[in-house]
Amino acid sequence: MLAALLYGKEDLRLEQVADPTPAAGEVVIRVKAATTCGTDLKVWRRGGHAKMLKPPTPFGHEAAGEIVALGAGVKDWHLGDREAFQIGTRVVANNSAPCMTCFFCQKHEYSLCQNLLFNNGTFAEYLKIPAAIVQHNLLPIPADLPYNLASMTEPLACVLHGAARSHVKPGDRVVILGDGAIGLMFVAALSSGKGDWTSTPHPALPHPFTEVFLFGGNDSRLQIGEKLGAAKTFNYKQVEDVPALVKDLTDGWGADVVIEATGVPSVWEMAIACARPGATVNLFGGCPRDTTITVNTDQLHYSELTLKGVFHNTPEYVRAALRLLASQAVPFELLLSGEQPLSNLAQVFEEMRDRKVIKVAILPD
């Protein structure tokens, strides 16, 4: 089969590799759509990822498709809230699964799992799904949900996890820094007020009267942010002092919640500067390895700021993300800049680097 492999910084190659075969507990899916992601872009530009992969490696981590092969035992598993998988079942696979037994899993802190298993290689004709993901994070897709939208389950699950950890309350004014796919998903999640994301009520669920201010550097993306529910959008290139503007927007206080969605250390510092006393600052965008930021200790202490790093997702939010996508109550299709064949993958990443596209659905040739 044809598959994309990452060899280093901006070194992405399409190669013929052996078709995967499933071992016990595994399945193989035929990829119907694999969406590109800002994380993929950062990995492509940096040549690796501290947690998920080291080159040379199969590349891509968002995909939906149909099952074409089942490993031994899969039909006999009890899958909890899911029906047994069969050949032809339309599915979406999260790119990870927790072990469910380590110190953190026992505390239900699944994104911190010591043995978190990652699976890459969605930019290919076929994708093998490891047994742990089959058990915990492989979900059937509703018949009326297109593969392109279903493929966005993983990043949306990360966003819902991050939004819940931000503890947004009724009437809060939220600043989001970054107009990439993740920042725009945060806008949609926090502005929509579409109700319960998870199977149980959660005090951090958003409310339709949450006021979201989006800052980014691309006018067309900011327009999408408005369509997704942002109360106001601002091109930071035209703003002399972002924290000062945020204070003007919030009666001189600063934002109740700030979400950083760029992965740039200087923007982490800007996020802290935008916060009011008592605010929560969600430092969501992953920065390059070994980078640091400076924090004013007086502000942190006397303003009682909560600075929070949030990483990845959990099985609860994977299910919640698929439900939200399946409801089609939020126009997440606005984030898709079209479809491209696998053979055009390198060009797509160049266009992402140049901010010409947001997310692209890659279809095997």
C-alpha positions in Angstrom: 0.0 0.0 0.0 1.0 3.6 -0.3 1.8 5.4 3.0 3.4 8.6 4.2 6.5 8.4 6.4 8.1 11.2 8.2 11.9 11.1 8.1 12.8 14.5 9.7 12.1 18.2 9.5 9.8 18.8 6.5 11.0 15.5 5.1 7.8 13.6 4.3 7.9 10.7 1.8 5.3 8.5 0.1 6.4 5.0 0.0 5.1 1.5 -0.9 4.9 -0.6 2.3 3.4 -3.9 3.2 -0.4 -4.0 3.8 -1.0 -4.4 7.5 -2.5 -7.7 9.0 -4.2 -7.7 12.4 -2.8 -9.7 15.3 -5.1 -10.9 18.1 -7.4 -8.2 19.3 -6.5 -5.8 16.4 -8.4 -4.6 13.4 -7.4 -3.1 10.1 -9.4 -0.3 8.5 -9.5 1.0 5.0 -8.9 4.7 5.4 -11.7 6.7 3.8 -10.6 10.1 5.1 -7.6 11.3 7.1 -7.7 14.9 8.2 -4.6 17.0 8.6 -4.0 18.7 12.0 -2.1 21.6 13.5 -0.2 19.0 15.5 0.8 17.2 12.3 2.0 20.5 11.0 4.2 21.2 14.1 5.6 17.7 13.9 6.3 18.0 10.2 8.1 21.4 10.8 10.0 20.2 14.0 10.8 16.7 12.7 9.2 14.8 15.7 7.1 14.9 18.8 8.1 14.4 22.4 5.2 12.1 23.1 3.7 10.6 20.0 6.5 9.7 17.5 10.1 9.6 16.5 11.2 9.5 12.9 11.3 7.6 10.7 7.7 6.8 11.3 4.3 6.4 9.7 2.6 9.8 9.8 -0.9 11.2 10.5 -3.2 10.6 13.4 -6.8 11.5 12.5 -8.8 9.0 10.4 -12.1 7.4 9.7 -12.8 4.4 7.6 -14.3 0.9 7.4 -13.1 -2.3 8.9 -11.6 -4.7 6.4 -9.9 -7.3 8.7 -10.5 -8.6 12.2 -7.9 -10.2 14.5 -8.6 -13.2 16.6 -11.0 -12.6 19.5 -12.3 -9.2 18.5 -15.8 -10.6 17.7 -15.9 -12.1 21.2 -15.0 -9.0 23.2 -17.4 -7.2 25.4 -17.2 -3.6 24.2 -19.3 -1.8 26.8 -21.3 0.9 25.0 -20.5 -0.4 21.5 -21.8 -3.2 19.4 -19.4 -6.0 18.2 -17.3 -4.9 15.2 -17.7 -6.6 11.9 -16.2 -6.4 8.4 -17.6 -3.3 6.8 -18.4 -1.4 10.1 -17.8 2.3 9.6 -15.5 3.4 12.4 -13.3 6.3 13.7 -10.2 5.4 15.7 -8.7 7.7 18.3 -4.9 7.9 18.0 -4.4 6.6 21.5 -5.6 4.5 24.4 -4.8 4.5 28.1 -3.7 1.3 29.9 -6.5 1.6 32.5 -4.2 0.1 35.2 -1.4 2.5 36.0 -1.2 5.1 38.9 -2.9 7.8 36.8 -5.5 5.6 35.2 -6.6 4.4 38.6 -7.2 8.1 39.4 -9.2 8.5 36.2 -6.5 10.9 34.9 -6.3 9.0 31.6 -4.4 11.7 29.6 -1.5 11.3 32.0 -1.4 7.5 31.6 2.2 6.2 32.1 1.7 3.7 29.3 -0.4 5.8 26.9 -0.3 4.0 23.6 -0.2 6.2 20.4 -0.9 5.0 16.9 0.2 6.9 13.8 0.0 6.3 10.1 -3.4 7.6 9.0 -2.0 9.0 5.8 -2.1 5.6 4.1 -4.5 3.3 2.3 -4.9 1.1 5.4 -4.4 1.5 9.1 -3.9 -1.1 11.8 -5.6 -0.4 15.1 -3.9 -1.8 18.2 -5.9 -3.9 20.6 -5.9 -1.3 23.4 -7.5 1.3 21.0 -10.0 -1.3 19.7 -11.0 -2.0 23.3 -11.3 1.6 24.5 -11.3 4.1 21.6 -12.6 2.6 18.4 -16.1 3.8 17.8 -18.8 3.1 15.1 -19.8 6.1 13.0 -23.5 6.9 12.5 -24.6 6.2 9.0 -25.4 9.8 8.2 -22.1 11.2 9.4 -19.6 11.8 6.6 -16.1 10.3 7.0 -14.5 13.8 6.7 -16.4 15.0 9.7 -15.9 11.8 11.7 -12.2 12.0 11.2 -12.1 15.2 13.3 -13.2 13.3 16.4 -9.7 13.2 17.9 -8.9 16.9 17.9 -12.4 17.8 19.0 -12.0 15.3 21.9 -8.8 17.2 22.9 -10.7 20.5 22.8 -13.7 19.2 24.8 -11.2 17.9 27.4 -9.4 21.3 27.4 -12.7 23.2 27.6 -13.9 21.2 30.6 -10.6 21.7 32.4 -10.9 25.4 31.9 -13.9 25.6 34.2 -15.9 28.1 32.2 -18.8 29.5 34.2 -22.1 31.2 33.2 -21.4 34.8 32.0 -17.6 34.3 31.7 -15.7 36.2 29.1 -13.2 34.0 27.4 -10.2 34.9 25.3 -8.9 32.4 22.8 -5.4 33.1 21.3 -5.0 31.3 18.0 -7.2 30.9 14.9 -6.0 27.5 13.8 -8.3 24.5 13.8 -7.9 24.0 17.6 -8.6 27.6 18.4 -11.6 27.6 16.2 -12.9 24.4 17.7 -12.6 26.0 21.2 -14.7 28.9 19.9 -17.4 26.5 18.7 -17.3 24.4 21.8 -17.5 27.3 24.2 -20.0 29.4 22.2 -22.4 26.7 21.1 -24.0 25.8 24.4 -25.2 22.6 22.7 -25.7 20.8 26.0 -24.1 17.8 27.5 -20.8 16.7 26.0 -20.3 13.7 28.3 -22.4 10.9 29.7 -22.7 12.6 33.1 -23.3 16.3 34.0 -20.1 18.3 34.3 -19.9 21.6 36.1 -17.6 23.0 33.4 -20.0 22.6 30.5 -20.3 25.8 28.5 -23.3 28.0 28.4 -24.8 29.8 25.4 -24.2 33.1 27.2 -20.4 32.6 27.4 -18.8 35.5 25.6 -15.8 34.5 23.5 -13.2 36.8 22.0 -10.9 35.3 19.4 -7.5 36.7 18.4 -5.7 35.4 15.3 -3.7 36.5 12.4 -5.8 35.5 9.4 -8.9 37.5 8.5 -10.7 34.6 6.7 -10.2 32.3 9.7 -11.5 35.0 12.0 -14.6 35.2 9.8 -15.0 31.5 10.4 -14.6 32.1 14.1 -17.5 34.5 13.9 -19.7 31.9 12.2 -18.8 29.5 14.9 -20.0 31.9 17.6 -17.2 34.2 18.6 -18.7 37.5 20.0 -15.8 39.5 18.6 -12.7 38.7 16.6 -9.4 40.6 16.3 -6.4 40.4 14.0 -3.5 40.6 16.4 -1.3 42.2 13.6 -3.6 45.2 13.8 -3.6 45.4 17.7 -0.7 47.3 19.3 -1.3 45.8 22.8 -3.5 42.7 23.1 -3.6 42.5 26.9 -4.6 46.2 27.0 -7.4 45.6 24.5 -8.6 42.6 26.5 -8.9 44.8 29.6 -10.9 47.4 27.5 -13.3 44.6 26.5 -13.7 43.4 30.1 -14.3 46.6 32.1 -10.7 46.9 32.9 -10.3 43.5 34.6 -9.0 41.0 32.0 -10.6 37.8 30.8 -12.2 35.2 33.2 -10.6 32.4 31.2 -7.8 32.6 28.6 -7.0 29.7 26.3 -3.7 29.6 24.5 -3.9 27.6 21.2 -0.7 28.4 19.3 2.1 26.6 21.1 4.3 29.7 21.0 6.1 30.5 24.3 5.7 34.3 23.9 1.9 33.8 23.4 1.8 31.7 26.6 3.2 34.8 28.3 0.6 37.0 26.5 -2.2 34.7 27.7 -1.2 35.2 31.3 -1.1 39.0 30.8 -4.7 38.9 29.4 -6.1 37.3 32.6 -8.0 39.0 35.4 -7.2 38.3 39.1 -8.6 34.9 39.9 -8.7 33.8 36.2 -7.9 30.4 34.8 -5.2 30.4 32.0 -5.3 27.2 29.9 -1.9 26.8 28.3 -3.1 24.3 25.7 -0.8 24.7 22.7 2.2 22.5 22.9 5.5 24.4 22.6 8.8 23.1 21.3 10.8 20.8 23.6 12.9 22.5 26.3 11.3 26.0 25.8 10.6 28.1 28.9 8.5 31.2 29.8 8.8 33.9 32.4 6.0 34.4 35.0 5.7 37.4 37.2 5.5 35.8 40.7 3.6 38.8 42.2 0.9 38.5 39.6 0.7 34.8 40.0 0.5 34.9 43.8 -1.4 38.0 44.6 -3.9 37.7 41.7 -4.5 34.0 42.5 -4.1 32.9 38.9 -4.6 29.3 37.9 -2.1 28.3 35.2 -3.1 25.0 33.7 -1.4 22.8 31.1 -3.9 20.5 29.4 -2.8 17.6 27.2 -4.6 15.3 24.8 -8.0 13.6 25.6 -9.7 10.7 27.4 -12.1 8.0 26.3 -15.0 10.0 27.8 -14.3 13.0 25.6 -13.7 10.9 22.5 -17.2 9.6 22.8 -18.5 13.1 23.5 -16.7 14.5 20.5 -18.2 11.9 18.2 -21.7 12.7 19.6 -21.3 16.4 19.0 -20.1 15.8 15.4 -22.9 13.4 14.8 -25.5 15.9 16.0 -24.3 18.2 13.2 -25.5 21.0 15.4 -22.2 22.9 15.0 -20.9 23.6 11.4 -17.5 22.0 11.9 -17.3 21.5 8.1 -16.3 25.2 8.0 -12.8 24.0 9.2 -12.3 21.8 6.1 -10.5 23.5 3.3 -11.4 20.7 0.8 -10.2 17.2 -0.1 -6.9 16.1 -1.7 -5.5 12.8 -2.8 -2.7 11.2 -0.8 -0.3 11.9 -3.6 -0.7 15.6 -2.9 0.1 15.4 0.8 3.5 17.2 0.7 1.8 20.1 -1.1 -1.0 20.2 1.5 1.6 20.6 4.3 3.3 23.4 2.5 -0.1 25.1 2.1 -0.8 24.6 5.8 2.6 26.1 6.6 1.7 29.1 4.5 -1.7 29.3 6.3 -3.6 28.9 3.0 -5.7 26.0 4.4 -7.0 25.0 7.8 -7.7 21.3 7.7 -7.7 19.1 4.6 -9.3 15.7 4.2 -6.7 13.4 2.6 -8.2 10.6 0.5 -6.2 7.5 -0.5 -5.5 7.5 -4.2 
